[in-house]
């Protein structure tokens, strides 16, 4: 196993810089997830770690050693791609063993490592089959098994579940979590799915437009996002945002008056200018229908998404802004109803005009 460190890593393709000075570390045995929208640079960052791309500037370190000048095969990494990339004419056993054969591993050791990996992934009964005889989930297990047999210092996963259907993705997330627990290996995982990130990661690194927006434990990012981008990306359904302006500043608190009509007073962690624009953030699960709360929002129900255990009630406020309220699945409100949503002040976030969180709310 090994640590991983990125030291001011940059990557440009011509004049376009796609990775913009990222500093990040993964501890030995940590499951680190890169998450962000398509095109944000997270897969490029993974390829820089793997040695499939060279950094324009900065250093990549694995196990404390700089690896910029090492070929991918010399870095002690194994990578699992979005596509399974299995040889169709080979059996599962031969696909998993192929890299070991190329490296000259003796037959007895090769067989033992393939069989051990197959048992871990519960595909030992499939070793004689070819890829066309496997389901999508089984093929992905073979691709992961091919990485396991190499016994790498660091595992790299580039959106490995994207080609699977929703139910199978849930199953494979559980498999990957069990695999990490069993191997205790350092793993770096790329996804655009924040649910995958939240459920798998020891720590999440949120990437946006080539920059690291925030890194931390999943619940820390959920409870105390550094900025509006992280607040909107982490959490499902996404956080509600309501426009406001700073109406007063006094004794470490700021009052934000909203176009929707309410005013909220919050402790702040940094200076804010009187009259400056701001944004109030409230998660749908922290809102309830009714008037029992510190802060009230009145509006008309535009739509109700009935998801079974929960329903998402979409309100349009007098300001024209939309608010999503998560309720129990049996809520009786309907489109066209007038309704009021309430929340606690302690569940609110306040962001300045630059999108940085200014409300003082530390992780629990």
Buried (B, 14 or more C-beta within 10 A) or exposed (E): BBBBBBBEBBBBEEEEBBBBBBEBBBEBBBBBBBBBEEEBBBBBBBBBBBBBBEBBEBEBBBBEEEBBEBEBEEBBBBBBBBEBEBEEEBBBBBBBBBBBEEEEBEEEEBBEBBBBBBEBBEBBEBBEBBBEEBEBBBBBBBBBBBBBBBBBBBBBBBBBBBBBEEEBBBEBBEBBBEBBEEBEBBBBBBBBBBBBBBBBBBBBBBBBBBBBBBBBEBEBBBBBBBBBBBBBBBBEBBBBBBBBBBBEBEEEEBBBBBBBEBEBBBBBBEEBEEEBBBBBBBBBBBBBBEEEBBBBBBBBBBBBEEEEEBBBBBBBBEBEBBBBBBBEEEBEBEEEBEBBBBBBEEBBBBBBBEBBBBBBBEEE
